[in-house]
Amino acid sequence: QPLVPITTTETGPTMVGDEYSDPAIMSYLGARKTTMLGNNFSEYHVDEPPRLVLDKLEKLGYKVVTMTGVGQTLVWCLHKDANDL
């Protein structure tokens, strides 16, 4: 299963995926697909803070493998073991 990047700059909304993200997972998270004016790519966002998004992904079997800060943005990378599919 691919890594799921999660980024945010505040307590919400939270960016939870790109245009190639699994639609079933995005639906489960309640994410909406958006394209910012001037961008040639789409992103998925939810209004919930990262804490709630991470809790939902944990229920699907994802585990946080790394986290970092980029400026005022936080990024979490999650992984789900292929044996858990």
PDB file of N, CA, C and O in Angstrom:
ATOM      1  N   GLN A   1       0.857  -1.169   0.000  1.00  0.00           N
ATOM      2  CA  GLN A   1       0.000   0.000   0.000  1.00  0.00           C
ATOM      3  C   GLN A   1       0.902   1.231   0.000  1.00  0.00           C
ATOM      4  O   GLN A   1       1.892   1.258   0.732  1.00  0.00           O
ATOM      5  N   PRO A   2       0.590   2.242  -0.797  1.00  0.00           N
ATOM      6  CA  PRO A   2       1.444   3.429  -0.872  1.00  0.00           C
ATOM      7  C   PRO A   2       1.371   4.266   0.396  1.00  0.00           C
ATOM      8  O   PRO A   2       0.437   4.147   1.189  1.00  0.00           O
ATOM      9  N   LEU A   3       2.369   5.107   0.567  1.00  0.00           N
ATOM     10  CA  LEU A   3       2.359   6.058   1.675  1.00  0.00           C
ATOM     11  C   LEU A   3       1.260   7.076   1.452  1.00  0.00           C
ATOM     12  O   LEU A   3       0.963   7.435   0.313  1.00  0.00           O
ATOM     13  N   VAL A   4       0.663   7.538   2.518  1.00  0.00           N
ATOM     14  CA  VAL A   4      -0.375   8.560   2.453  1.00  0.00           C
ATOM     15  C   VAL A   4       0.167   9.820   3.102  1.00  0.00           C
ATOM     16  O   VAL A   4       0.289   9.868   4.326  1.00  0.00           O
ATOM     17  N   PRO A   5       0.499  10.853   2.316  1.00  0.00           N
ATOM     18  CA  PRO A   5       0.993  12.078   2.944  1.00  0.00           C
ATOM     19  C   PRO A   5      -0.166  12.926   3.449  1.00  0.00           C
ATOM     20  O   PRO A   5      -1.207  13.021   2.799  1.00  0.00           O
ATOM     21  N   ILE A   6       0.019  13.531   4.592  1.00  0.00           N
ATOM     22  CA  ILE A   6      -0.979  14.437   5.155  1.00  0.00           C
ATOM     23  C   ILE A   6      -0.263  15.732   5.483  1.00  0.00           C
ATOM     24  O   ILE A   6       0.759  15.722   6.170  1.00  0.00           O
ATOM     25  N   THR A   7      -0.790  16.845   4.998  1.00  0.00           N
ATOM     26  CA  THR A   7      -0.171  18.119   5.316  1.00  0.00           C
ATOM     27  C   THR A   7      -1.226  19.096   5.819  1.00  0.00           C
ATOM     28  O   THR A   7      -2.405  18.997   5.478  1.00  0.00           O
ATOM     29  N   THR A   8      -0.783  20.022   6.621  1.00  0.00           N
ATOM     30  CA  THR A   8      -1.675  21.062   7.108  1.00  0.00           C
ATOM     31  C   THR A   8      -0.868  22.273   7.533  1.00  0.00           C
ATOM     32  O   THR A   8       0.324  22.156   7.818  1.00  0.00           O
ATOM     33  N   THR A   9      -1.492  23.412   7.577  1.00  0.00           N
ATOM     34  CA  THR A   9      -0.833  24.604   8.091  1.00  0.00           C
ATOM     35  C   THR A   9      -1.483  25.068   9.382  1.00  0.00           C
ATOM     36  O   THR A   9      -0.920  25.907  10.085  1.00  0.00           O
ATOM     37  N   GLU A  10      -2.645  24.549   9.705  1.00  0.00           N
ATOM     38  CA  GLU A  10      -3.353  24.939  10.915  1.00  0.00           C
ATOM     39  C   GLU A  10      -4.110  23.745  11.446  1.00  0.00           C
ATOM     40  O   GLU A  10      -3.705  22.602  11.235  1.00  0.00           O
ATOM     41  N   THR A  11      -5.217  24.003  12.142  1.00  0.00           N
ATOM     42  CA  THR A  11      -6.016  22.908  12.690  1.00  0.00           C
ATOM     43  C   THR A  11      -7.012  22.377  11.670  1.00  0.00           C
ATOM     44  O   THR A  11      -7.742  21.434  11.975  1.00  0.00           O
ATOM     45  N   GLY A  12      -7.067  22.925  10.518  1.00  0.00           N
ATOM     46  CA  GLY A  12      -7.949  22.498   9.451  1.00  0.00           C
ATOM     47  C   GLY A  12      -8.132  23.654   8.501  1.00  0.00           C
ATOM     48  O   GLY A  12      -8.007  24.795   8.945  1.00  0.00           O
ATOM     49  N   PRO A  13      -8.414  23.458   7.244  1.00  0.00           N
ATOM     50  CA  PRO A  13      -8.583  22.140   6.641  1.00  0.00           C
ATOM     51  C   PRO A  13      -7.248  21.400   6.526  1.00  0.00           C
ATOM     52  O   PRO A  13      -6.177  21.990   6.671  1.00  0.00           O
ATOM     53  N   THR A  14      -7.340  20.119   6.269  1.00  0.00           N
ATOM     54  CA  THR A  14      -6.171  19.263   6.152  1.00  0.00           C
ATOM     55  C   THR A  14      -6.104  18.705   4.744  1.00  0.00           C
ATOM     56  O   THR A  14      -7.087  18.158   4.244  1.00  0.00           O
ATOM     57  N   MET A  15      -4.947  18.839   4.094  1.00  0.00           N
ATOM     58  CA  MET A  15      -4.743  18.244   2.772  1.00  0.00           C
ATOM     59  C   MET A  15      -4.413  16.779   2.998  1.00  0.00           C
ATOM     60  O   MET A  15      -3.472  16.460   3.724  1.00  0.00           O
ATOM     61  N   VAL A  16      -5.176  15.886   2.384  1.00  0.00           N
ATOM     62  CA  VAL A  16      -5.026  14.453   2.658  1.00  0.00           C
ATOM     63  C   VAL A  16      -4.619  13.623   1.446  1.00  0.00           C
ATOM     64  O   VAL A  16      -4.411  12.418   1.586  1.00  0.00           O
ATOM     65  N   GLY A  17      -4.500  14.210   0.280  1.00  0.00           N
ATOM     66  CA  GLY A  17      -4.100  13.416  -0.868  1.00  0.00           C
ATOM     67  C   GLY A  17      -4.010  14.232  -2.136  1.00  0.00           C
ATOM     68  O   GLY A  17      -4.392  15.402  -2.181  1.00  0.00           O
ATOM     69  N   ASP A  18      -3.489  13.575  -3.175  1.00  0.00           N
ATOM     70  CA  ASP A  18      -3.402  14.221  -4.480  1.00  0.00           C
ATOM     71  C   ASP A  18      -4.376  13.559  -5.444  1.00  0.00           C
ATOM     72  O   ASP A  18      -5.157  12.696  -5.044  1.00  0.00           O
ATOM     73  N   GLU A  19      -4.334  13.955  -6.695  1.00  0.00           N
ATOM     74  CA  GLU A  19      -5.305  13.464  -7.670  1.00  0.00           C
ATOM     75  C   GLU A  19      -5.197  11.968  -7.925  1.00  0.00           C
ATOM     76  O   GLU A  19      -6.106  11.384  -8.516  1.00  0.00           O
ATOM     77  N   TYR A  20      -4.109  11.330  -7.494  1.00  0.00           N
ATOM     78  CA  TYR A  20      -3.925   9.895  -7.701  1.00  0.00           C
ATOM     79  C   TYR A  20      -4.252   9.073  -6.455  1.00  0.00           C
ATOM     80  O   TYR A  20      -4.057   7.858  -6.456  1.00  0.00           O
ATOM     81  N   SER A  21      -4.742   9.707  -5.402  1.00  0.00           N
ATOM     82  CA  SER A  21      -5.062   9.013  -4.159  1.00  0.00           C
ATOM     83  C   SER A  21      -6.245   8.073  -4.346  1.00  0.00           C
ATOM     84  O   SER A  21      -7.089   8.275  -5.219  1.00  0.00           O
ATOM     85  N   ASP A  22      -6.289   7.047  -3.511  1.00  0.00           N
ATOM     86  CA  ASP A  22      -7.345   6.039  -3.554  1.00  0.00           C
ATOM     87  C   ASP A  22      -8.700   6.708  -3.273  1.00  0.00           C
ATOM     88  O   ASP A  22      -8.907   7.244  -2.184  1.00  0.00           O
ATOM     89  N   PRO A  23      -9.625   6.679  -4.248  1.00  0.00           N
ATOM     90  CA  PRO A  23     -10.927   7.330  -4.053  1.00  0.00           C
ATOM     91  C   PRO A  23     -11.717   6.765  -2.877  1.00  0.00           C
ATOM     92  O   PRO A  23     -12.463   7.498  -2.228  1.00  0.00           O
ATOM     93  N   ALA A  24     -11.565   5.475  -2.595  1.00  0.00           N
ATOM     94  CA  ALA A  24     -12.295   4.865  -1.471  1.00  0.00           C
ATOM     95  C   ALA A  24     -11.809   5.442  -0.139  1.00  0.00           C
ATOM     96  O   ALA A  24     -12.614   5.724   0.748  1.00  0.00           O
ATOM     97  N   ILE A  25     -10.501   5.615  -0.003  1.00  0.00           N
ATOM     98  CA  ILE A  25      -9.955   6.201   1.231  1.00  0.00           C
ATOM     99  C   ILE A  25     -10.372   7.659   1.343  1.00  0.00           C
ATOM    100  O   ILE A  25     -10.736   8.119   2.425  1.00  0.00           O
ATOM    101  N   MET A  26     -10.321   8.389   0.235  1.00  0.00           N
ATOM    102  CA  MET A  26     -10.715   9.799   0.259  1.00  0.00           C
ATOM    103  C   MET A  26     -12.187   9.935   0.645  1.00  0.00           C
ATOM    104  O   MET A  26     -12.552  10.848   1.386  1.00  0.00           O
ATOM    105  N   SER A  27     -13.029   9.036   0.148  1.00  0.00           N
ATOM    106  CA  SER A  27     -14.450   9.044   0.504  1.00  0.00           C
ATOM    107  C   SER A  27     -14.630   8.759   1.994  1.00  0.00           C
ATOM    108  O   SER A  27     -15.407   9.435   2.667  1.00  0.00           O
ATOM    109  N   TYR A  28     -13.914   7.761   2.506  1.00  0.00           N
ATOM    110  CA  TYR A  28     -13.976   7.414   3.929  1.00  0.00           C
ATOM    111  C   TYR A  28     -13.596   8.618   4.804  1.00  0.00           C
ATOM    112  O   TYR A  28     -14.194   8.844   5.855  1.00  0.00           O
ATOM    113  N   LEU A  29     -12.598   9.382   4.355  1.00  0.00           N
ATOM    114  CA  LEU A  29     -12.164  10.552   5.110  1.00  0.00           C
ATOM    115  C   LEU A  29     -13.112  11.741   4.950  1.00  0.00           C
ATOM    116  O   LEU A  29     -13.017  12.723   5.687  1.00  0.00           O
ATOM    117  N   GLY A  30     -14.029  11.644   3.978  1.00  0.00           N
ATOM    118  CA  GLY A  30     -14.932  12.764   3.719  1.00  0.00           C
ATOM    119  C   GLY A  30     -14.246  13.896   2.980  1.00  0.00           C
ATOM    120  O   GLY A  30     -14.622  15.060   3.119  1.00  0.00           O
ATOM    121  N   ALA A  31     -13.228  13.545   2.186  1.00  0.00           N
ATOM    122  CA  ALA A  31     -12.417  14.552   1.497  1.00  0.00           C
ATOM    123  C   ALA A  31     -13.099  15.041   0.228  1.00  0.00           C
ATOM    124  O   ALA A  31     -13.852  14.311  -0.416  1.00  0.00           O
ATOM    125  N   ARG A  32     -12.819  16.290  -0.116  1.00  0.00           N
ATOM    126  CA  ARG A  32     -13.319  16.862  -1.362  1.00  0.00           C
ATOM    127  C   ARG A  32     -12.121  17.171  -2.258  1.00  0.00           C
ATOM    128  O   ARG A  32     -11.088  17.644  -1.784  1.00  0.00           O
ATOM    129  N   LYS A  33     -12.264  16.906  -3.530  1.00  0.00           N
ATOM    130  CA  LYS A  33     -11.192  17.135  -4.497  1.00  0.00           C
ATOM    131  C   LYS A  33     -11.293  18.569  -5.001  1.00  0.00           C
ATOM    132  O   LYS A  33     -12.356  19.008  -5.438  1.00  0.00           O
ATOM    133  N   THR A  34     -10.177  19.299  -4.938  1.00  0.00           N
ATOM    134  CA  THR A  34     -10.167  20.692  -5.370  1.00  0.00           C
ATOM    135  C   THR A  34      -8.962  20.954  -6.266  1.00  0.00           C
ATOM    136  O   THR A  34      -7.937  20.278  -6.173  1.00  0.00           O
ATOM    137  N   THR A  35      -9.109  21.941  -7.126  1.00  0.00           N
ATOM    138  CA  THR A  35      -8.005  22.409  -7.962  1.00  0.00           C
ATOM    139  C   THR A  35      -7.908  23.912  -7.766  1.00  0.00           C
ATOM    140  O   THR A  35      -8.835  24.655  -8.089  1.00  0.00           O
ATOM    141  N   MET A  36      -6.773  24.352  -7.234  1.00  0.00           N
ATOM    142  CA  MET A  36      -6.557  25.783  -7.005  1.00  0.00           C
ATOM    143  C   MET A  36      -6.343  26.480  -8.348  1.00  0.00           C
ATOM    144  O   MET A  36      -5.707  25.927  -9.246  1.00  0.00           O
ATOM    145  N   LEU A  37      -6.872  27.684  -8.478  1.00  0.00           N
ATOM    146  CA  LEU A  37      -6.713  28.470  -9.686  1.00  0.00           C
ATOM    147  C   LEU A  37      -5.225  28.609 -10.033  1.00  0.00           C
ATOM    148  O   LEU A  37      -4.422  29.023  -9.196  1.00  0.00           O
ATOM    149  N   GLY A  38      -4.875  28.265 -11.252  1.00  0.00           N
ATOM    150  CA  GLY A  38      -3.494  28.363 -11.707  1.00  0.00           C
ATOM    151  C   GLY A  38      -2.707  27.063 -11.579  1.00  0.00           C
ATOM    152  O   GLY A  38      -1.639  26.929 -12.177  1.00  0.00           O
ATOM    153  N   ASN A  39      -3.222  26.097 -10.803  1.00  0.00           N
ATOM    154  CA  ASN A  39      -2.545  24.800 -10.671  1.00  0.00           C
ATOM    155  C   ASN A  39      -3.042  23.845 -11.741  1.00  0.00           C
ATOM    156  O   ASN A  39      -4.198  23.924 -12.157  1.00  0.00           O
ATOM    157  N   ASN A  40      -2.176  22.939 -12.190  1.00  0.00           N
ATOM    158  CA  ASN A  40      -2.596  21.924 -13.155  1.00  0.00           C
ATOM    159  C   ASN A  40      -2.714  20.555 -12.486  1.00  0.00           C
ATOM    160  O   ASN A  40      -2.563  19.523 -13.139  1.00  0.00           O
ATOM    161  N   PHE A  41      -2.986  20.553 -11.172  1.00  0.00           N
ATOM    162  CA  PHE A  41      -3.165  19.320 -10.417  1.00  0.00           C
ATOM    163  C   PHE A  41      -4.252  19.530  -9.366  1.00  0.00           C
ATOM    164  O   PHE A  41      -4.586  20.663  -9.019  1.00  0.00           O
ATOM    165  N   SER A  42      -4.793  18.432  -8.871  1.00  0.00           N
ATOM    166  CA  SER A  42      -5.847  18.476  -7.857  1.00  0.00           C
ATOM    167  C   SER A  42      -5.325  17.950  -6.530  1.00  0.00           C
ATOM    168  O   SER A  42      -4.342  17.210  -6.479  1.00  0.00           O
ATOM    169  N   GLU A  43      -5.999  18.346  -5.461  1.00  0.00           N
ATOM    170  CA  GLU A  43      -5.684  17.876  -4.109  1.00  0.00           C
ATOM    171  C   GLU A  43      -6.998  17.549  -3.404  1.00  0.00           C
ATOM    172  O   GLU A  43      -8.050  18.097  -3.732  1.00  0.00           O
ATOM    173  N   TYR A  44      -6.915  16.648  -2.432  1.00  0.00           N
ATOM    174  CA  TYR A  44      -8.063  16.333  -1.582  1.00  0.00           C
ATOM    175  C   TYR A  44      -7.889  17.024  -0.235  1.00  0.00           C
ATOM    176  O   TYR A  44      -6.802  17.012   0.342  1.00  0.00           O
ATOM    177  N   HIS A  45      -8.973  17.628   0.262  1.00  0.00           N
ATOM    178  CA  HIS A  45      -8.964  18.323   1.549  1.00  0.00           C
ATOM    179  C   HIS A  45     -10.147  17.882   2.400  1.00  0.00           C
ATOM    180  O   HIS A  45     -11.203  17.528   1.874  1.00  0.00           O
ATOM    181  N   VAL A  46      -9.965  17.904   3.715  1.00  0.00           N
ATOM    182  CA  VAL A  46     -11.062  17.725   4.669  1.00  0.00           C
ATOM    183  C   VAL A  46     -11.035  18.920   5.618  1.00  0.00           C
ATOM    184  O   VAL A  46      -9.999  19.566   5.781  1.00  0.00           O
ATOM    185  N   ASP A  47     -12.168  19.209   6.238  1.00  0.00           N
ATOM    186  CA  ASP A  47     -12.245  20.331   7.169  1.00  0.00           C
ATOM    187  C   ASP A  47     -11.741  19.972   8.562  1.00  0.00           C
ATOM    188  O   ASP A  47     -11.529  20.862   9.386  1.00  0.00           O
ATOM    189  N   GLU A  48     -11.545  18.677   8.841  1.00  0.00           N
ATOM    190  CA  GLU A  48     -11.118  18.227  10.161  1.00  0.00           C
ATOM    191  C   GLU A  48      -9.630  18.488  10.392  1.00  0.00           C
ATOM    192  O   GLU A  48      -8.856  18.582   9.439  1.00  0.00           O
ATOM    193  N   PRO A  49      -9.236  18.605  11.659  1.00  0.00           N
ATOM    194  CA  PRO A  49      -7.811  18.755  11.970  1.00  0.00           C
ATOM    195  C   PRO A  49      -7.075  17.426  11.762  1.00  0.00           C
ATOM    196  O   PRO A  49      -7.700  16.366  11.743  1.00  0.00           O
ATOM    197  N   PRO A  50      -5.755  17.487  11.609  1.00  0.00           N
ATOM    198  CA  PRO A  50      -4.965  16.278  11.357  1.00  0.00           C
ATOM    199  C   PRO A  50      -5.180  15.174  12.392  1.00  0.00           C
ATOM    200  O   PRO A  50      -5.189  13.995  12.039  1.00  0.00           O
ATOM    201  N   ARG A  51      -5.352  15.535  13.646  1.00  0.00           N
ATOM    202  CA  ARG A  51      -5.541  14.533  14.709  1.00  0.00           C
ATOM    203  C   ARG A  51      -6.698  13.592  14.387  1.00  0.00           C
ATOM    204  O   ARG A  51      -6.581  12.381  14.573  1.00  0.00           O
ATOM    205  N   LEU A  52      -7.808  14.137  13.906  1.00  0.00           N
ATOM    206  CA  LEU A  52      -8.963  13.307  13.575  1.00  0.00           C
ATOM    207  C   LEU A  52      -8.720  12.480  12.312  1.00  0.00           C
ATOM    208  O   LEU A  52      -9.159  11.333  12.221  1.00  0.00           O
ATOM    209  N   VAL A  53      -8.021  13.066  11.339  1.00  0.00           N
ATOM    210  CA  VAL A  53      -7.694  12.340  10.113  1.00  0.00           C
ATOM    211  C   VAL A  53      -6.772  11.172  10.434  1.00  0.00           C
ATOM    212  O   VAL A  53      -6.980  10.064   9.940  1.00  0.00           O
ATOM    213  N   LEU A  54      -5.754  11.410  11.257  1.00  0.00           N
ATOM    214  CA  LEU A  54      -4.822  10.344  11.633  1.00  0.00           C
ATOM    215  C   LEU A  54      -5.540   9.235  12.388  1.00  0.00           C
ATOM    216  O   LEU A  54      -5.226   8.062  12.189  1.00  0.00           O
ATOM    217  N   ASP A  55      -6.491   9.572  13.245  1.00  0.00           N
ATOM    218  CA  ASP A  55      -7.274   8.560  13.962  1.00  0.00           C
ATOM    219  C   ASP A  55      -8.054   7.681  12.985  1.00  0.00           C
ATOM    220  O   ASP A  55      -8.094   6.461  13.143  1.00  0.00           O
ATOM    221  N   LYS A  56      -8.670   8.296  11.979  1.00  0.00           N
ATOM    222  CA  LYS A  56      -9.440   7.534  10.989  1.00  0.00           C
ATOM    223  C   LYS A  56      -8.533   6.597  10.188  1.00  0.00           C
ATOM    224  O   LYS A  56      -8.889   5.444   9.941  1.00  0.00           O
ATOM    225  N   LEU A  57      -7.362   7.096   9.784  1.00  0.00           N
ATOM    226  CA  LEU A  57      -6.442   6.264   9.003  1.00  0.00           C
ATOM    227  C   LEU A  57      -5.873   5.123   9.836  1.00  0.00           C
ATOM    228  O   LEU A  57      -5.602   4.045   9.307  1.00  0.00           O
ATOM    229  N   GLU A  58      -5.689   5.349  11.132  1.00  0.00           N
ATOM    230  CA  GLU A  58      -5.228   4.274  12.010  1.00  0.00           C
ATOM    231  C   GLU A  58      -6.238   3.133  12.045  1.00  0.00           C
ATOM    232  O   GLU A  58      -5.857   1.964  12.093  1.00  0.00           O
ATOM    233  N   LYS A  59      -7.526   3.470  12.021  1.00  0.00           N
ATOM    234  CA  LYS A  59      -8.576   2.442  12.002  1.00  0.00           C
ATOM    235  C   LYS A  59      -8.525   1.600  10.732  1.00  0.00           C
ATOM    236  O   LYS A  59      -8.998   0.464  10.716  1.00  0.00           O
ATOM    237  N   LEU A  60      -7.943   2.164   9.657  1.00  0.00           N
ATOM    238  CA  LEU A  60      -7.780   1.415   8.407  1.00  0.00           C
ATOM    239  C   LEU A  60      -6.478   0.614   8.384  1.00  0.00           C
ATOM    240  O   LEU A  60      -6.211  -0.100   7.417  1.00  0.00           O
ATOM    241  N   GLY A  61      -5.667   0.724   9.435  1.00  0.00           N
ATOM    242  CA  GLY A  61      -4.427  -0.029   9.512  1.00  0.00           C
ATOM    243  C   GLY A  61      -3.176   0.758   9.168  1.00  0.00           C
ATOM    244  O   GLY A  61      -2.086   0.187   9.127  1.00  0.00           O
ATOM    245  N   TYR A  62      -3.304   2.060   8.919  1.00  0.00           N
ATOM    246  CA  TYR A  62      -2.138   2.883   8.604  1.00  0.00           C
ATOM    247  C   TYR A  62      -1.415   3.275   9.885  1.00  0.00           C
ATOM    248  O   TYR A  62      -2.037   3.496  10.924  1.00  0.00           O
ATOM    249  N   LYS A  63      -0.092   3.357   9.792  1.00  0.00           N
ATOM    250  CA  LYS A  63       0.760   3.758  10.911  1.00  0.00           C
ATOM    251  C   LYS A  63       1.629   4.929  10.475  1.00  0.00           C
ATOM    252  O   LYS A  63       2.101   4.959   9.338  1.00  0.00           O
ATOM    253  N   VAL A  64       1.843   5.887  11.362  1.00  0.00           N
ATOM    254  CA  VAL A  64       2.738   7.003  11.072  1.00  0.00           C
ATOM    255  C   VAL A  64       4.170   6.470  11.046  1.00  0.00           C
ATOM    256  O   VAL A  64       4.606   5.806  11.987  1.00  0.00           O
ATOM    257  N   VAL A  65       4.904   6.763   9.961  1.00  0.00           N
ATOM    258  CA  VAL A  65       6.300   6.340   9.871  1.00  0.00           C
ATOM    259  C   VAL A  65       7.257   7.518  10.010  1.00  0.00           C
ATOM    260  O   VAL A  65       8.413   7.335  10.394  1.00  0.00           O
ATOM    261  N   THR A  66       6.792   8.709   9.703  1.00  0.00           N
ATOM    262  CA  THR A  66       7.634   9.891   9.881  1.00  0.00           C
ATOM    263  C   THR A  66       6.759  11.136   9.908  1.00  0.00           C
ATOM    264  O   THR A  66       5.629  11.139   9.421  1.00  0.00           O
ATOM    265  N   MET A  67       7.310  12.183  10.487  1.00  0.00           N
ATOM    266  CA  MET A  67       6.616  13.466  10.561  1.00  0.00           C
ATOM    267  C   MET A  67       7.674  14.546  10.538  1.00  0.00           C
ATOM    268  O   MET A  67       8.743  14.377  11.125  1.00  0.00           O
ATOM    269  N   THR A  68       7.395  15.657   9.868  1.00  0.00           N
ATOM    270  CA  THR A  68       8.333  16.767   9.821  1.00  0.00           C
ATOM    271  C   THR A  68       7.581  18.075   9.681  1.00  0.00           C
ATOM    272  O   THR A  68       6.391  18.098   9.365  1.00  0.00           O
ATOM    273  N   GLY A  69       8.278  19.137   9.915  1.00  0.00           N
ATOM    274  CA  GLY A  69       7.718  20.458   9.702  1.00  0.00           C
ATOM    275  C   GLY A  69       8.419  21.120   8.533  1.00  0.00           C
ATOM    276  O   GLY A  69       9.639  21.025   8.395  1.00  0.00           O
ATOM    277  N   VAL A  70       7.650  21.789   7.695  1.00  0.00           N
ATOM    278  CA  VAL A  70       8.178  22.535   6.553  1.00  0.00           C
ATOM    279  C   VAL A  70       7.616  23.943   6.684  1.00  0.00           C
ATOM    280  O   VAL A  70       6.470  24.194   6.311  1.00  0.00           O
ATOM    281  N   GLY A  71       8.414  24.855   7.210  1.00  0.00           N
ATOM    282  CA  GLY A  71       7.878  26.184   7.513  1.00  0.00           C
ATOM    283  C   GLY A  71       6.828  26.051   8.598  1.00  0.00           C
ATOM    284  O   GLY A  71       7.099  25.512   9.671  1.00  0.00           O
ATOM    285  N   GLN A  72       5.635  26.542   8.322  1.00  0.00           N
ATOM    286  CA  GLN A  72       4.533  26.407   9.273  1.00  0.00           C
ATOM    287  C   GLN A  72       3.629  25.240   8.927  1.00  0.00           C
ATOM    288  O   GLN A  72       2.550  25.098   9.503  1.00  0.00           O
ATOM    289  N   THR A  73       4.056  24.402   7.992  1.00  0.00           N
ATOM    290  CA  THR A  73       3.278  23.244   7.571  1.00  0.00           C
ATOM    291  C   THR A  73       3.828  21.985   8.225  1.00  0.00           C
ATOM    292  O   THR A  73       5.042  21.817   8.331  1.00  0.00           O
ATOM    293  N   LEU A  74       2.938  21.101   8.662  1.00  0.00           N
ATOM    294  CA  LEU A  74       3.334  19.809   9.206  1.00  0.00           C
ATOM    295  C   LEU A  74       2.991  18.733   8.189  1.00  0.00           C
ATOM    296  O   LEU A  74       1.948  18.793   7.540  1.00  0.00           O
ATOM    297  N   VAL A  75       3.881  17.737   8.052  1.00  0.00           N
ATOM    298  CA  VAL A  75       3.678  16.651   7.098  1.00  0.00           C
ATOM    299  C   VAL A  75       3.858  15.327   7.826  1.00  0.00           C
ATOM    300  O   VAL A  75       4.883  15.103   8.470  1.00  0.00           O
ATOM    301  N   TRP A  76       2.855  14.445   7.723  1.00  0.00           N
ATOM    302  CA  TRP A  76       2.942  13.097   8.260  1.00  0.00           C
ATOM    303  C   TRP A  76       2.942  12.139   7.086  1.00  0.00           C
ATOM    304  O   TRP A  76       2.185  12.330   6.134  1.00  0.00           O
ATOM    305  N   CYS A  77       3.783  11.105   7.135  1.00  0.00           N
ATOM    306  CA  CYS A  77       3.741  10.027   6.138  1.00  0.00           C
ATOM    307  C   CYS A  77       3.322   8.763   6.852  1.00  0.00           C
ATOM    308  O   CYS A  77       3.858   8.415   7.903  1.00  0.00           O
ATOM    309  N   LEU A  78       2.349   8.078   6.261  1.00  0.00           N
ATOM    310  CA  LEU A  78       1.810   6.858   6.850  1.00  0.00           C
ATOM    311  C   LEU A  78       2.041   5.691   5.910  1.00  0.00           C
ATOM    312  O   LEU A  78       2.223   5.875   4.706  1.00  0.00           O
ATOM    313  N   HIS A  79       2.031   4.487   6.469  1.00  0.00           N
ATOM    314  CA  HIS A  79       2.237   3.280   5.685  1.00  0.00           C
ATOM    315  C   HIS A  79       1.305   2.190   6.206  1.00  0.00           C
ATOM    316  O   HIS A  79       1.004   2.117   7.397  1.00  0.00           O
ATOM    317  N   LYS A  80       0.868   1.361   5.294  1.00  0.00           N
ATOM    318  CA  LYS A  80       0.058   0.195   5.656  1.00  0.00           C
ATOM    319  C   LYS A  80       0.763  -1.026   5.098  1.00  0.00           C
ATOM    320  O   LYS A  80       1.032  -1.097   3.899  1.00  0.00           O
ATOM    321  N   ASP A  81       1.060  -1.978   5.952  1.00  0.00           N
ATOM    322  CA  ASP A  81       1.764  -3.187   5.541  1.00  0.00           C
ATOM    323  C   ASP A  81       0.944  -3.935   4.494  1.00  0.00           C
ATOM    324  O   ASP A  81      -0.268  -4.087   4.641  1.00  0.00           O
ATOM    325  N   ALA A  82       1.611  -4.399   3.439  1.00  0.00           N
ATOM    326  CA  ALA A  82       0.927  -5.129   2.363  1.00  0.00           C
ATOM    327  C   ALA A  82       0.232  -6.383   2.902  1.00  0.00           C
ATOM    328  O   ALA A  82      -0.752  -6.834   2.316  1.00  0.00           O
ATOM    329  N   ASN A  83       0.723  -6.951   4.003  1.00  0.00           N
ATOM    330  CA  ASN A  83       0.090  -8.133   4.588  1.00  0.00           C
ATOM    331  C   ASN A  83      -1.238  -7.819   5.238  1.00  0.00           C
ATOM    332  O   ASN A  83      -2.024  -8.727   5.508  1.00  0.00           O
ATOM    333  N   ASP A  84      -1.510  -6.513   5.503  1.00  0.00           N
ATOM    334  CA  ASP A  84      -2.762  -6.103   6.119  1.00  0.00           C
ATOM    335  C   ASP A  84      -3.870  -5.830   5.113  1.00  0.00           C
ATOM    336  O   ASP A  84      -4.961  -5.407   5.497  1.00  0.00           O
ATOM    337  N   LEU A  85      -3.608  -6.064   3.831  1.00  0.00           N
ATOM    338  CA  LEU A  85      -4.616  -5.778   2.800  1.00  0.00           C
ATOM    339  C   LEU A  85      -5.734  -6.776   2.839  1.00  0.00           C
ATOM    340  O   LEU A  85      -6.668  -6.688   2.042  1.00  0.00           O
TER     341      LEU A  85
END
